Amino acid sequence: MAHGSRPNGPKQQKSPQSSANAVGAKPGTPHSARPQNAAKSGNPARRNGTAGVVHGGPAGLGGWISGARLRTLPLAIAPVALGTGAAVVAGDGGEFHWVRALFALLVAVSLQIGVNYANDYSDGIRGTDDHRVGPARLTGGGAAKPRAVLTVALVFFGVAAVAGLALIVVSQHWWLLVVGAAAIVAAWFYTGGKRPYGYLGLGEIFVFVFFGLVATTGTTYVQVDTVNLESWLSAVAIGLMACAVLMVNNLRDIKPDKVAGKRTLAVRIGARASRVVFCVFLLVPFVVAAFFALFYPLAWFTMFVLLLALPASLIVATATTAKELILALKLTSLAALLYGVALGLAFAL
């Protein structure tokens, strides 16, 4: 969710001070030694000797909670709310399975947190986060050992897998094992592996498919064995809002991502086009809500979410600092949550 050439990294480290200056840190900043295979690495940050820089002390509980990136959890909650509301419609109000809905919510939330920690780990060991302008990360900021962050990511992926398996057992839709496995694989290779697709500008596709289409329609399907129009259209809507969250995050990081060789969609199309695309992602879902309001009067209340979406769009269109874009990110994430809950309730009530 336009790129420039990278400066060549230093051929050798002459002193701790010169090494620190190579990554833009103040002299004397603690750092780990450059990996011996850095010159052979396919990652630009490693070739330049910028990976593995330590910026802070050990992370406490607050640091680990911050690493979970709680502001992204609405992207997991909203599609489940929409899918459940659509399931109530499809079942004529009589086939709602709240246990299955809770399992679906656990899968979505665990997968989202797992993705966040996996990204922290992968970006950190690649050196991508050494130049970030947002909140410091656990791995890239040196607050936690990479192995610890990876372990936590795998634990949450495991929780998502177990919850998904339980959901499959109670619904008897065994073919969903393939979908669940694909979701976990896609989550890992977003920033993991030798050629992460998040570094190729394909992150928005993953977000739209798995946190939009799959999460919403999957929630509906496991409850009522069918997927109706309400589920499909709301899946598209919330998928676009999830893409908006990713876009504003990557818009904030365009400059450091260029330095690190991370070619997100925002880097590829540039800041101006990214601002336009963000507004499209965020505002088109309200066209979908207006359509549903023709059949579900309570859906009109979803339009009140524009009180968050419009300011977020204005901020992104005019922002000149990272702080402004972080505010827009928070507003967009909250808008996605309220949109999902409001439209889901409109279906259900």
N, C-alpha and C positions, 0 to 999 in steps of 0.2 A: 506496500500500500502501500537531455543536454548534459553532458558529462565532460569533464576536462581531463587533461593528462596529469599524471602524478609526478611530483619531483622525485628524482632518484635518491635513494636512501644512502646514508654514509657507508663507505666501504669498510670502515673499522671504527671501533669505539676507542677514542684516545683517552678519555677520562670520564668519571661519573658526571662531571658538569657538562661536557660536550654531549654525552648521551642524553641527559635530561633536556638540553636545548633542542635535540633532534626531534623530540616529540612535543615541543611547545610547552614544557614544564619549566618551573623556576629551578635554578641551580640548587642542587641538594635535595630535590624531591626524591623520595625512595622509589626504586624501580627494580624490576627483576632483570636478570641478564638476558640478552638477546638470545633466542634459541639458536643452536648451532645449524639447524636446517632452515633458518629464516630465508637465506638467499634462494633456496630451492622451492620455497612455499609458493602456492598459487595465490595467496592472499596479499594484496598490495601493502597492507599495514605491516605484515610480517617482513616483507621484502625491505621495507624502510626501517625496520627495527623498532616499530612502535607498539607491538603487541605485548601484553603482559605487564603494563605499567601499573604500579600500585599507587593509589592516591589517598587512601584513608585507612582507618583502623578497623578492627574486627566489627562485624555487624551484630547488633543486638536484636532483640525481638522486633523492635520497630523497623530495623533495616530489612529483616526478612519479610515482614508484612508489606513494606514498601516495594520489595522485590516482586511480590505477587501482583502488583499493579492493579489495585482494587478498582481503580476508575474504569478498567476495561471489563469488569464483571457484568455491567448492564448488557454488554453484547452477548453474554451467555444467557442471561435471564429473560431478555425481551423476546427472543424467538420461541422459547418454551411457553411463555405467556400467550403469544399469538397462536402457536400450534394447539395449545390446550383450548383456547377459545373457539378455534375452528373445529376442534373435535366435538365440542358441545353442540355446535350447529349440525355437524354431520350425523351425530347420534341422536338428534332431536331432543337433546337435553337429558336423555335417559341412559347413556352409555359412557358417562364420564368416569375415567379410571384415575383417581387421584394418586394412587400408589405409583402407577406407571408414569404419571406426570412428574412426581418427585424423583423417580429414578432418572428420567430424562433431564431434569434440572441438575442433578448430581453429575451426570455425564458431561453436560455442557460446561458447568462451572469448573469441574476438575480439569477438563481439557483446556479451558481458557487459561487457568493458572499454570498448568503444565507447559503450555506454549510460552507463557511469559518467562518462566524460569529457564526454559530451553533456549529462548532467544537471548536471555541474559548470559547464559553460559557460552553459547556459540559466538555471539558478538564480542564477548569479553576476550575469549582466547584468540579470536582473529585480530583483535586490536581495534575493531570498529568503534567501540565505545570510548576509546582514549580521547576522542575529539568531540564528544557529544556536548550539547549545550543545555540539555535538560537535566533532570535529577540523576545523580550518580547511580551506577548499577553495582550490583554485588561483585560480579567478576571483574569487570572493567575498572571499577573503583578500588579494587583490592580489599573490599570489606569481607569477602568470603573466598575460600579456596574453590577453584573451578570444580573439583570433584564433588564438593559438598553441594554446590548449586545444581550440578548435573543429577546428583542423587535425589534431590528434592523434586526436580522436574520429572524424573522417572517414577517417583512415588505417586505424583498426581496423575501421570499417565496410567499408572497401574490402577489407581482408584477409578478413573474413568473407564478403564477396561472391565473391571469387576462389576461396576454399576451397569455398564452396557450389557455385559453377559447376563446379569440378573434380569434386565429388561427384556432381553431376547428370550430367556427361559419362560418368563411369565406370559409373554405375548406369542411365543412359539413361531416367531418369524426368524428362522435360523439364517436365512440369507443376509440378514443385517450384520452378521459377523464380518462380511466383506466390507460393508460400509464403515463399520467401526474401525477395522484395521486400517482402511484407507485414510480415515480421519487422523489417526495417530501418526501414521507415516507422513502424511502431509504436514502435520504440526511440527514434526521433527525437522523435515527437510526445508522448512520455510527459511531458516537461517543455518541449519546444520548440514553436515556432509561437505563434499568437495565442491559441489556446484549448487549452492542453495538458491532456490528459485526466487526467494525474497530479494536477492541481490541482482536479479535480472529484470526487475520491474513487474513481476507476476504475483506479488503478494495480494493485491486486490482480488484477483481471481479466486485464490484460496479462501479468503475471507467471505466473499460473496457466496461461494458454493457451500462451504461448511458451516459458517455462522449465519447464513441466510437460508438457503434452500434446504440443506440437509437437516439443520437443527429444527426448523419450523415444520416442514412437512413430515420429518421423522417423528416428531412429537405427536402430530396428528395421527399418523399411520399406526403407531404402536397402541393407540387407544381405541381406534374405531375401524382399523383395517382398511381404510380408504383415505384418499387425499382430495379435498374439495377445492373449489375455486378460492374460497376464503383463505385457505392455507397457502395455496400457491402464490397468490398476489401479495399477501402479507409477507411471505418469505422473500419475495423480490424487494419489497419495501424495506424490510429490516436489514436485508443484505446490503442494500445501497447505503443505509445509515452506518453500518459497520465499516464499509469502505470509506465513508466520510471521516470516521475516526482515524483510520489508518492514514488517510491522505493528509490530514492536518498534522498528524504526528511526523510524517515524513517530510512535509513542507517545512516544519521547524528545523529538521535535521539535514536539509539539502546540502549546506556547505560542509559539515563534517562527514556526511556520507560520501560526498565527492572525494574528499581527501582519503577516506578509507576504501574507496573503490566499490562502494555499495550503490549500485545503479537502480534505485527504486523508481517507481513510476514518476514520482515527483522530480527526481533527478533527471530522468529521461526527457520529460516534457517541459521542464523549467517551472519557475515560481509562478509566473503569470497564468499559464495554462492550468497549473495545479489549483490555483485559487478558484478558477472557473469550474473545474471538474468537481472540486469540493462542494460548491454551492449546488451543482446539479445533483450530486449524490445525496445531499442533505434535504433538498426541497422537493424532489420528485416523489418521495414517499407520501407527501401530503396530497398529491393528486390522487394517489391510490386511496387514501383515507376519505377524500371527498367522494370518490366513486362509491365506496362502501356506505357512506352516509346516506346515499339514496335509498338504501335497503335497511340500514340499521341506524335509526335516528341518534342513538347514543354515540355513534362514531363521530358526530360533529364535535364532541368534546376533545377529540384528538387534535383538533385545530388549535387548541390552547397551547399545545407544545410548540407552536410557532413562536411563542413568546421567548423561547430559548433558542430555537433554530435560526430565526431572523437575526438576532444579535450576534450569534456565532458566525453567520455568513458575513455580516458587516465587519466583524473583527478580522476575519480571515482576508477579506477583500482589501482591507486598509492597514493591516498589521505591519509594523516595521521592526518589532522585537520578538524574541523567543517567548518572553513573558506573556505577551498578548496571545500568541498562538497556543500556549499552554492553557490559558483561560478558555479559548475557543474549544480546545480539546475536551475540557471538563464539561462545558455546556453541551457539546455534541453528544458526549457519552450519556449525560443525564437525559437529554432529549430522546435518545434511543430507548432508554429504559421506560420513560413515561409514555412514549409512543406505543411501545409493545404492550404495556399494561393497559393503557386506555383503550386501544383497539381490541385487544383480547377480551376485555370486559364487555365492550360493545357487542361482540359476537355472543358472549356467554349469557348476557342478561336479557 
